[in-house]
Amino acid sequence: MTQIVIRHYARPANHKHLWLGISMAIIAIGFGIDQAAQWLAAHPMAAKGLQASLFAGLATGLGAIPVLFLRRPQESLMAPMLGLAGGMMLAASLFSLLVPAIQNVAASGAPLVLGSATAIALLIGAAIMQRMDQRTPHAHVEGLEASGLQPQVGLVVAAIALHNLPEGLAVGVAVAAGADHGMSLGIAMQNIPEGWIVASAMIALGAGPLRAALTALGTGLVEPLGGLFGVLASTLAGAALPLALAAAAGAMLWVVSHELIPASHRPGRETAATAGLLSGFALMTALAVVV
């Protein structure tokens, strides 16, 4: 097949077709970028949402830097680090997503109808994450040592991407809706230890320190993709904004309940994990007040 393509484009007459196609692609990309820039200029809160999700994603790469020098974190730190991330995500779901959604419902003209729809949207957000989890082959980094297995690197990367997507979605929705309340900063802060965990897991799978750090950074950059969906949902939702906020909260709560709490609360680690979870919740509470 490769030889056919080479022979096809080796003909001088086909060079014009190749360059015409490339030129059209460049023009289309340029037009798309220009339209996106105009849309973001007209929706400054959406632009802030994208920036916040990018900032949160880059924090994952920042957290991966220690593997270049310290390699794996001590096993005793894993439970409180995962608990901390879970507590911060739990509080962010409440303060930056569910509380603003409830406030919007209470101020609406039909609180009963909109409130019921908001509760359903929360369940739908969790159900979508459950469906994605079932349909996407992946392996969780938190359980590598406990299982003793060596899954494919691609499966681990897929699991990390699944975890980061709802974080970016939640940040994008909350910031674009003007309901950040410290969420973007909190998610970025909890992504730092998460990046260390992810990079150290990659090393356990045989990756070099630099490759492990870059992989962690790459998985963190999934968050701006989620942020894009979030800002679009928040900007276009209008009166249905509580539904977008609740759906993002449902996705975040699913990650906390399905992944972070079980991974942190392994036998013998419950006390440390609970302390980490409560510390993360307290930290997000403080951020919600001062930011």
Backbone torsions as a table, in degrees:
resi	resn	phi	psi	omega
1	MET	NA	-42.3	179.7
2	THR	-61.2	-41.5	-179.6
3	GLN	-64.9	-35.5	178.2
4	ILE	-63.4	-44.6	179.1
5	VAL	-63.1	-42.0	-179.8
6	ILE	-62.1	-46.7	179.6
7	ARG	-63.8	-36.4	-178.9
8	HIS	-61.9	-46.9	-176.3
9	TYR	-88.0	-3.9	174.6
10	ALA	-77.3	-16.6	178.9
11	ARG	-76.9	128.3	-178.7
12	PRO	-55.5	-34.5	-177.1
13	ALA	-66.1	-24.5	-177.4
14	ASN	-90.1	-10.3	177.7
15	HIS	-60.7	-37.3	-179.5
16	LYS	-61.8	-42.3	-180.0
17	HIS	-63.4	-40.9	-179.4
18	LEU	-62.9	-49.7	-177.9
19	TRP	-68.8	-30.9	175.7
20	LEU	-64.7	-43.5	178.3
21	GLY	-63.3	-42.9	179.0
22	ILE	-63.4	-42.6	-179.5
23	SER	-63.1	-42.2	179.0
24	MET	-64.2	-38.8	179.0
25	ALA	-65.1	-41.8	179.5
26	ILE	-63.4	-43.4	179.3
27	ILE	-62.8	-42.5	-179.6
28	ALA	-64.1	-42.3	178.9
29	ILE	-64.8	-44.1	178.5
30	GLY	-61.2	-41.0	178.1
31	PHE	-64.1	-41.9	179.2
32	GLY	-63.1	-42.0	178.8
33	ILE	-64.5	-41.5	179.8
34	ASP	-63.6	-43.7	179.5
35	GLN	-65.9	-39.6	178.3
36	ALA	-64.2	-41.1	179.2
37	ALA	-63.8	-40.4	178.3
38	GLN	-64.9	-41.6	-179.6
39	TRP	-64.9	-42.6	179.4
40	LEU	-66.7	-34.8	177.7
41	ALA	-65.8	-33.1	178.9
42	ALA	-81.5	-14.0	179.9
43	HIS	-129.8	77.2	-175.2
44	PRO	-60.7	-32.4	178.6
45	MET	-67.7	-34.6	175.8
46	ALA	-64.7	-40.7	176.8
47	ALA	-61.2	-40.6	177.5
48	LYS	-64.4	-36.0	178.4
49	GLY	-64.0	-42.8	177.2
50	LEU	-64.5	-43.4	179.0
51	GLN	-61.7	-41.2	-179.1
52	ALA	-65.6	-41.3	179.6
53	SER	-68.5	-34.4	175.9
54	LEU	-66.0	-42.9	178.0
55	PHE	-60.2	-43.6	179.3
56	ALA	-64.8	-40.0	179.1
57	GLY	-66.5	-40.5	179.3
58	LEU	-63.9	-27.5	178.6
59	ALA	-62.5	-28.2	176.3
60	THR	-62.6	-42.3	176.3
61	GLY	-65.4	-37.1	177.1
62	LEU	-61.3	-41.9	179.8
63	GLY	-68.2	-21.0	-179.2
64	ALA	-80.2	-13.0	-176.4
65	ILE	-57.4	-38.9	-178.9
66	PRO	-56.1	-25.3	-178.6
67	VAL	-68.0	-17.2	176.5
68	LEU	-71.3	-18.1	-176.4
69	PHE	-126.1	-41.9	-172.7
70	LEU	-104.1	-10.7	-175.7
71	ARG	59.5	-128.4	-170.9
72	ARG	-79.2	142.5	172.5
73	PRO	-69.7	154.6	177.9
74	GLN	-60.4	145.0	-177.9
75	GLU	-58.7	-32.8	-178.9
76	SER	-67.4	-18.5	-179.8
77	LEU	-87.4	-16.9	-173.0
78	MET	-62.6	-45.8	-177.0
79	ALA	-62.9	-50.8	179.2
80	PRO	-66.0	-31.3	178.5
81	MET	-66.9	-44.6	177.7
82	LEU	-67.7	-38.5	176.8
83	GLY	-63.4	-40.0	177.6
84	LEU	-59.4	-46.5	178.9
85	ALA	-61.5	-42.7	179.6
86	GLY	-64.2	-41.6	179.7
87	GLY	-65.2	-38.4	-179.6
88	MET	-69.9	-39.9	178.3
89	MET	-68.2	-36.8	178.5
90	LEU	-62.5	-47.0	179.9
91	ALA	-67.5	-38.9	178.9
92	ALA	-62.4	-39.0	177.6
93	SER	-60.6	-36.3	-178.3
94	LEU	-77.4	-56.8	-170.7
95	PHE	-73.7	-37.0	-173.4
96	SER	-99.9	-11.2	-176.8
97	LEU	-124.0	-58.2	-174.1
98	LEU	-73.3	-42.5	179.2
99	VAL	-62.4	-48.5	175.9
100	PRO	-60.5	-35.9	178.3
101	ALA	-63.2	-44.7	179.3
102	ILE	-64.3	-39.4	178.3
103	GLN	-63.1	-40.5	177.3
104	ASN	-65.5	-38.9	179.1
105	VAL	-64.5	-44.6	-178.5
106	ALA	-63.0	-31.6	-178.5
107	ALA	-86.8	-4.1	-177.2
108	SER	-81.0	171.1	179.7
109	GLY	-83.0	-12.9	-179.2
110	ALA	-136.7	70.4	-174.7
111	PRO	-62.1	-33.6	-178.6
112	LEU	-66.6	-48.2	-178.7
113	VAL	-67.4	-48.6	-177.6
114	LEU	-67.8	-35.5	178.3
115	GLY	-64.2	-41.2	177.7
116	SER	-64.1	-42.7	178.7
117	ALA	-64.8	-35.0	179.0
118	THR	-66.5	-41.6	177.6
119	ALA	-63.6	-39.4	177.8
120	ILE	-66.1	-39.4	179.2
121	ALA	-61.5	-37.7	177.0
122	LEU	-60.3	-45.3	179.2
123	LEU	-66.5	-35.2	178.6
124	ILE	-66.2	-40.8	177.7
125	GLY	-58.7	-43.5	177.9
126	ALA	-67.6	-38.8	-178.9
127	ALA	-66.0	-36.5	177.8
128	ILE	-63.8	-42.9	177.4
129	MET	-63.1	-40.8	178.2
130	GLN	-61.0	-42.3	-179.8
131	ARG	-66.1	-43.2	178.3
132	MET	-63.1	-39.0	178.8
133	ASP	-62.6	-39.1	-178.5
134	GLN	-73.6	-33.6	-173.4
135	ARG	-92.6	-12.2	-177.8
136	THR	-106.2	115.4	176.8
137	PRO	-62.6	129.0	-177.3
138	HIS	-160.8	166.3	177.5
139	ALA	-138.8	128.6	-174.4
140	HIS	-78.6	133.2	-178.2
141	VAL	-67.6	-27.1	-175.0
142	GLU	-67.7	-22.0	-174.5
143	GLY	-106.9	13.8	-176.2
144	LEU	-61.6	-50.9	-175.8
145	GLU	-69.5	-38.2	-178.6
146	ALA	-65.1	-36.7	-177.8
147	SER	-81.5	-27.7	-177.2
148	GLY	73.9	6.0	-178.4
149	LEU	-91.5	162.9	177.8
150	GLN	-123.6	81.7	-178.2
151	PRO	-70.6	167.2	177.3
152	GLN	-65.7	144.8	-179.0
153	VAL	-58.5	-39.0	-179.1
154	GLY	-60.0	-35.0	179.2
155	LEU	-68.9	-36.9	178.1
156	VAL	-67.4	-43.9	179.0
157	VAL	-61.2	-39.0	178.1
158	ALA	-62.5	-39.6	179.4
159	ALA	-65.3	-41.0	-179.8
160	ILE	-65.5	-41.2	178.8
161	ALA	-62.3	-40.7	177.1
162	LEU	-60.3	-36.8	-179.4
163	HIS	-70.9	-40.5	-174.0
164	ASN	-79.4	-26.0	-176.7
165	LEU	-59.4	-49.2	179.3
166	PRO	-67.2	-27.0	175.5
167	GLU	-62.8	-48.2	178.2
168	GLY	-63.5	-39.8	177.6
169	LEU	-58.9	-47.0	-178.0
170	ALA	-65.1	-42.2	178.9
171	VAL	-63.5	-44.9	-179.7
172	GLY	-61.5	-45.0	179.6
173	VAL	-62.8	-48.2	-174.5
174	ALA	-65.8	-46.2	-177.4
175	VAL	-67.9	-44.5	-179.7
176	ALA	-63.9	-28.5	179.5
177	ALA	-86.0	-1.7	-178.0
178	GLY	73.2	25.7	-177.3
179	ALA	-121.8	36.2	-175.7
180	ASP	-59.9	-56.6	179.0
181	HIS	50.2	41.9	177.3
182	GLY	84.2	2.0	-176.9
183	MET	-61.5	-49.2	-175.7
184	SER	-60.7	-41.9	177.5
185	LEU	-66.9	-41.7	-179.7
186	GLY	-64.3	-44.0	178.6
187	ILE	-63.5	-39.9	177.4
188	ALA	-62.6	-41.5	-179.6
189	MET	-65.3	-41.3	-179.8
190	GLN	-75.5	-17.8	176.1
191	ASN	-73.9	-19.8	-179.4
192	ILE	-66.0	-56.2	175.4
193	PRO	-64.1	-30.6	178.2
194	GLU	-63.3	-39.7	177.7
195	GLY	-62.1	-37.4	177.2
196	TRP	-64.6	-43.0	179.2
197	ILE	-62.7	-45.1	-178.5
198	VAL	-63.4	-47.5	-178.7
199	ALA	-64.3	-38.7	179.7
200	SER	-67.7	-33.3	176.4
201	ALA	-66.5	-37.3	177.7
202	MET	-64.2	-37.4	176.3
203	ILE	-64.1	-39.2	177.8
204	ALA	-62.1	-26.0	178.5
205	LEU	-87.9	2.5	175.4
206	GLY	104.3	1.4	179.1
207	ALA	-76.4	150.1	174.4
208	GLY	-72.6	162.6	-177.6
209	PRO	-57.3	-43.5	-178.7
210	LEU	-66.6	-44.0	178.8
211	ARG	-63.4	-39.1	179.6
212	ALA	-63.4	-43.4	-180.0
213	ALA	-65.6	-42.4	-179.8
214	LEU	-67.4	-35.5	177.2
215	THR	-64.6	-43.2	177.6
216	ALA	-60.9	-42.3	177.6
217	LEU	-61.8	-43.9	-179.2
218	GLY	-62.0	-40.3	178.3
219	THR	-68.4	-31.6	176.3
220	GLY	-65.4	-29.5	-178.8
221	LEU	-76.2	1.5	169.3
222	VAL	-70.7	-25.8	-176.8
223	GLU	-61.1	-41.0	175.6
224	PRO	-60.6	-28.9	175.8
225	LEU	-65.2	-45.7	174.3
226	GLY	-62.6	-37.2	177.8
227	GLY	-61.3	-37.0	178.3
228	LEU	-61.9	-47.0	177.2
229	PHE	-62.2	-37.3	-178.8
230	GLY	-65.3	-46.0	-177.8
231	VAL	-69.2	-34.8	176.8
232	LEU	-64.7	-44.7	179.9
233	ALA	-63.7	-42.5	-177.9
234	SER	-68.8	-40.5	-176.8
235	THR	-71.6	-38.1	-175.2
236	LEU	-90.5	-9.8	-173.3
237	ALA	-67.6	-39.2	-178.0
238	GLY	63.8	-124.4	-179.3
239	ALA	-67.9	-17.1	179.8
240	ALA	-90.2	16.2	-179.4
241	LEU	-53.8	-41.1	178.5
242	PRO	-56.6	-30.7	179.6
243	LEU	-67.7	-42.2	178.3
244	ALA	-64.3	-43.1	178.9
245	LEU	-63.0	-44.0	-177.9
246	ALA	-68.1	-38.6	178.8
247	ALA	-63.7	-41.9	176.5
248	ALA	-63.3	-39.7	177.8
249	ALA	-63.6	-41.2	178.7
250	GLY	-61.4	-41.0	178.1
251	ALA	-64.4	-42.3	178.9
252	MET	-65.4	-44.4	-178.8
253	LEU	-64.4	-34.1	176.7
254	TRP	-62.5	-44.6	179.8
255	VAL	-61.2	-43.8	-179.3
256	VAL	-62.9	-47.9	-175.0
257	SER	-74.3	-38.7	-173.2
258	HIS	-84.4	-29.7	-172.6
259	GLU	-118.5	-57.5	-168.7
260	LEU	-71.3	-46.4	-179.2
261	ILE	-65.4	-47.6	176.9
262	PRO	-61.4	-38.2	-178.7
263	ALA	-68.4	-35.7	-177.7
264	SER	-82.2	-34.6	-175.0
265	HIS	-93.4	55.0	174.2
266	ARG	-79.2	158.1	-178.6
267	PRO	-52.2	128.1	179.9
268	GLY	91.5	-10.3	-178.0
269	ARG	-114.0	4.8	-171.4
270	GLU	-58.7	-42.7	-176.7
271	THR	-64.5	-47.4	179.9
272	ALA	-64.6	-39.8	-179.6
273	ALA	-66.1	-41.9	178.9
274	THR	-64.6	-40.6	177.1
275	ALA	-61.8	-40.4	177.5
276	GLY	-65.5	-42.6	-179.9
277	LEU	-62.5	-45.9	-179.9
278	LEU	-66.3	-36.5	177.7
279	SER	-64.7	-42.1	177.9
280	GLY	-64.1	-40.7	178.2
281	PHE	-65.0	-42.0	179.5
282	ALA	-64.7	-39.7	179.5
283	LEU	-63.5	-43.9	179.0
284	MET	-67.1	-32.9	175.9
285	THR	-61.6	-43.3	178.6
286	ALA	-65.5	-41.6	179.8
287	LEU	-64.0	-38.7	180.0
288	ALA	-63.1	-28.2	-178.8
289	VAL	-82.9	-42.0	-170.4
290	VAL	-96.2	-19.8	-176.7
291	VAL	-93.8	NA	NA
